[in-house]
Amino acid sequence: MQRKGLKNLAPSRLCEPVNLMFKINKVHHIAIICSDYQISKRFYTEVLGFTVIREVYRKERDSYKLDLEVGGIYQIELFSFPNPPTRINQPEATGLRHLAFEVDDLDAAVKHIQNHGITVEPIRIDEFTNKRYTFFADPDGLPVEFVER
């Protein structure tokens, strides 16, 4: 079975070091499509506290695009479109699995999220990093993870 985009690359070569002609510097942005723009905007700005960089209504697409700053480094682009298909709600489905954000104090972050009526999974400890983490969901069921620094 061949993977999309890797048709000419033999499976045995997928793990070999590559000398690229270019360098990827960092993650530029993460794009999320929501089903209810106002609810998701409130979640990402008021609950998670991300700063609005810009908000644009694109009339030709009947769509909003909200650019959010995350920690002064990363950007989330929140899109709305009329009648987007629903997310496959199986955590091991192909595609984006979840978003993960680092927090200084996991207990305080969990309490804040719960104060907004959001269900948070029990805190666990990663067996490899020994870091504490937990999951909850955004308004469309996209899993969001908090990892303690």
N, C-alpha and C positions, 0 to 999 in steps of 0.2 A: 504494500500500500504506500503510495507516494503522498507526501505532504504538499499542500498548496504552497507555491512559491519556492519549493525546493526540488522541483522536478529533475533538474540536471545534477543534483548533488547526491552522491551515493551515501546511503545510511552510515557506512563505516567512516565517512569523513565528517560527520556532523559534530564530533567531539574534538576534532583536531584543532590546534591553535591556528588562527587565521591572521595574516598580515594584511590588514585593511588599508585601503587608500584614503580612508576618512576616519574620523573619530567622533563618536557620540559623546557629547558633553554631559548631558543630564536629561531627566524627564522634563519636557517642555510644558505639557498640560495633560489633564485627564478630562475627557468629555463624557458627560452623563446626559441621557435623555430621560426626562421625567414625564409622568402622566398628568400631574396637576402642578402647573408652574408655581402658583402662589403658595401651595403647601410646601413644595420642595424648596422654594426660595426662603421661606420662613425657617425650615429645618436647617439648611446650610448656613444661613446668616445668623439667626437668633439662637438656635440650639447649639450648633457647632462653632459659631462665632467667627466665621470667615468674613473677610472684608470685601465689599463690592468694589471692583475696579471699574466696571462699566456694565450698563444694561442697555440692550438694543432690542427693539421690536422690528422684526423683518416682515413687513406687510405682505410681500409676494409669497412668503412661505407660511403666513399666519403663525409665526414662531418667535419666541423670545430666545435671546442668548444672554446669559448672565455670566460675566467673568468674575471669578472669586479668587482672592489671594489667600494662600495657605502658608502661614509662617514666614512670610516675606520672601519665599523662595519659589514655591510651586503655584500653579494656577489650575483651578477647576473651571471648566466651561459647562454650564448648566443650560441645556436646550429643552424647549418644549416644541412639540409638533402635534398637529391634530391626529388623534387616534393612533398613537404608536403601538406596535405589538407589545404584549406583556413579556416580562422577563421570564426565562425558564428558571424555575425556582429550585433547581437541584444544585447543591453547592459544588458538585463535581462535574457539572456540565462544561462543555468546551466554551472557551471565551473568558472574559473577565470574571475572576472568582470573587474578589472583594477589594475594597479600599482599606488601607491600613494607615493610621496616623499615630505618631509618637506623642505621648503625653508625659509630663513630669510626675504627676500624682494620679495613678490609676483610680484609687478610691474616690478622690474628689471628682474626677471625670465621670465615673459611674454614677455617683450621687447626682451630679448635674443632669445627666441624661435621664435618669429615673425621675427627677423632679419635673421633667417635661412629659411624663407619662409614657416613656419609651421602655420597653422590656429589654433588659440586658442579661445575657447569659452569665452563668457563674464565672468568676475569675479563675483562669487556669495558669499554669506555669509551663513555658515551652521547654521540652526535655533537652533541647540542644543548646539554647541560649540562656536558660534559667530566667528569662524575663517573664513578667506577669502580663497577661493579655485577656481581652474579652471581646465578644461580638454583640452587635445589635444591628438593626436594619433601618435603612432610610425609608421615606414614605412609600417607595415603590418596591421595597423588599430587597434592595441591593445590600448585601452584607457589608457592614463597616466594622473595622477592628480598631481598638485602642491598644497600643503596646506601651508599657511603661519604660521610660528611659533607663 
